Amino acid sequence: MKALRAAALLALIATPALAEDFKLPPEVTPKLRAACEGDVRRLCIGSNPTVAKVKSCVMSKFLKLGMRCQKEIVSAGLM
């Protein structure tokens, strides 16, 4: 369950259009966003991103995220 929550949060972090439509949950701190946004954009944002695609990508590529991002996700209790 925490993995799904983390993926949803990161999908919102990395998808500005979605972030504008949805209020970011309190777990998405500026520190978490700063640590993960670049990695999620690089690894998971294609030409037609959707929340479902980004969630799936973040879950499957967690170990490819930068160490800083991984640590922030874990320290936030999202994994």
Short mmCIF file of the C-alpha atoms (twelve columns), coordinates in Angstrom:
data_MODEL
# 
_entry.id   MODEL 
# 
loop_
_atom_site.group_PDB 
_atom_site.id 
_atom_site.type_symbol 
_atom_site.label_atom_id 
_atom_site.label_alt_id 
_atom_site.label_comp_id 
_atom_site.label_asym_id 
_atom_site.label_seq_id 
_atom_site.Cartn_x 
_atom_site.Cartn_y 
_atom_site.Cartn_z 
_atom_site.pdbx_PDB_model_num 
ATOM 1  C CA . MET A 1  0.000  0.000  0.000   1 
ATOM 2  C CA . LYS A 2  2.825  2.412  0.840   1 
ATOM 3  C CA . ALA A 3  4.416  1.756  -2.567  1 
ATOM 4  C CA . LEU A 4  1.200  2.771  -4.298  1 
ATOM 5  C CA . ARG A 5  0.954  5.890  -2.173  1 
ATOM 6  C CA . ALA A 6  4.560  6.801  -2.975  1 
ATOM 7  C CA . ALA A 7  3.985  6.279  -6.671  1 
ATOM 8  C CA . ALA A 8  0.885  8.458  -6.601  1 
ATOM 9  C CA . LEU A 9  2.734  11.197 -4.781  1 
ATOM 10 C CA . LEU A 10 5.638  11.102 -7.182  1 
ATOM 11 C CA . ALA A 11 3.279  11.144 -10.127 1 
ATOM 12 C CA . LEU A 12 1.868  14.382 -8.801  1 
ATOM 13 C CA . ILE A 13 5.333  15.762 -8.041  1 
ATOM 14 C CA . ALA A 14 6.557  15.240 -11.555 1 
ATOM 15 C CA . THR A 15 3.477  16.159 -13.531 1 
ATOM 16 C CA . PRO A 16 2.885  19.917 -13.255 1 
ATOM 17 C CA . ALA A 17 -0.438 19.814 -15.084 1 
ATOM 18 C CA . LEU A 18 -1.731 17.253 -12.616 1 
ATOM 19 C CA . ALA A 19 -0.276 19.135 -9.659  1 
ATOM 20 C CA . GLU A 20 -2.266 22.181 -10.736 1 
ATOM 21 C CA . ASP A 21 -5.489 20.157 -10.928 1 
ATOM 22 C CA . PHE A 22 -4.991 18.344 -7.621  1 
ATOM 23 C CA . LYS A 23 -3.915 19.686 -4.274  1 
ATOM 24 C CA . LEU A 24 -0.658 18.003 -3.365  1 
ATOM 25 C CA . PRO A 25 -0.946 15.908 -0.218  1 
ATOM 26 C CA . PRO A 26 1.015  17.071 2.830   1 
ATOM 27 C CA . GLU A 27 3.451  14.160 2.393   1 
ATOM 28 C CA . VAL A 28 4.813  15.855 -0.729  1 
ATOM 29 C CA . THR A 29 7.132  18.220 1.035   1 
ATOM 30 C CA . PRO A 30 9.334  20.677 -0.819  1 
ATOM 31 C CA . LYS A 31 12.285 18.489 0.221   1 
ATOM 32 C CA . LEU A 32 10.713 15.357 -1.323  1 
ATOM 33 C CA . ARG A 33 9.796  17.201 -4.487  1 
ATOM 34 C CA . ALA A 34 13.291 18.679 -4.801  1 
ATOM 35 C CA . ALA A 35 14.873 15.263 -4.297  1 
ATOM 36 C CA . CYS A 36 12.683 13.369 -6.769  1 
ATOM 37 C CA . GLU A 37 11.343 15.626 -9.466  1 
ATOM 38 C CA . GLY A 38 14.324 15.358 -11.825 1 
ATOM 39 C CA . ASP A 39 14.587 11.586 -11.523 1 
ATOM 40 C CA . VAL A 40 10.883 11.042 -12.060 1 
ATOM 41 C CA . ARG A 41 10.853 13.360 -15.051 1 
ATOM 42 C CA . ARG A 42 13.902 11.644 -16.547 1 
ATOM 43 C CA . LEU A 43 12.692 8.095  -15.979 1 
ATOM 44 C CA . CYS A 44 8.921  8.264  -16.070 1 
ATOM 45 C CA . ILE A 45 7.563  11.219 -18.015 1 
ATOM 46 C CA . GLY A 46 7.012  10.362 -21.656 1 
ATOM 47 C CA . SER A 47 5.154  12.175 -24.385 1 
ATOM 48 C CA . ASN A 48 1.719  11.350 -22.958 1 
ATOM 49 C CA . PRO A 49 2.063  10.971 -19.177 1 
ATOM 50 C CA . THR A 50 -0.848 9.849  -17.087 1 
ATOM 51 C CA . VAL A 51 -0.973 9.294  -13.353 1 
ATOM 52 C CA . ALA A 52 -1.336 5.540  -13.927 1 
ATOM 53 C CA . LYS A 53 1.703  5.385  -16.233 1 
ATOM 54 C CA . VAL A 54 3.867  7.428  -13.887 1 
ATOM 55 C CA . LYS A 55 2.778  5.396  -10.840 1 
ATOM 56 C CA . SER A 56 3.666  2.174  -12.600 1 
ATOM 57 C CA . CYS A 57 6.991  3.550  -13.750 1 
ATOM 58 C CA . VAL A 58 8.026  4.853  -10.327 1 
ATOM 59 C CA . MET A 59 7.185  1.525  -8.730  1 
ATOM 60 C CA . SER A 60 9.087  -0.470 -11.330 1 
ATOM 61 C CA . LYS A 61 12.099 1.873  -11.420 1 
ATOM 62 C CA . PHE A 62 12.426 2.736  -7.735  1 
ATOM 63 C CA . LEU A 63 15.960 1.355  -7.631  1 
ATOM 64 C CA . LYS A 64 16.917 3.549  -10.599 1 
ATOM 65 C CA . LEU A 65 15.840 6.707  -8.785  1 
ATOM 66 C CA . GLY A 66 18.709 8.682  -7.330  1 
ATOM 67 C CA . MET A 67 19.831 7.802  -3.837  1 
ATOM 68 C CA . ARG A 68 18.633 11.187 -2.547  1 
ATOM 69 C CA . CYS A 69 15.140 10.533 -3.888  1 
ATOM 70 C CA . GLN A 70 15.070 6.985  -2.556  1 
ATOM 71 C CA . LYS A 71 16.150 8.193  0.886   1 
ATOM 72 C CA . GLU A 72 13.488 10.895 0.972   1 
ATOM 73 C CA . ILE A 73 10.780 8.413  -0.010  1 
ATOM 74 C CA . VAL A 74 11.882 5.992  2.701   1 
ATOM 75 C CA . SER A 75 12.380 8.670  5.365   1 
ATOM 76 C CA . ALA A 76 8.892  10.017 4.611   1 
ATOM 77 C CA . GLY A 77 7.539  6.524  5.349   1 
ATOM 78 C CA . LEU A 78 6.226  6.066  1.831   1 
ATOM 79 C CA . MET A 79 8.056  2.798  1.178   1 
# 
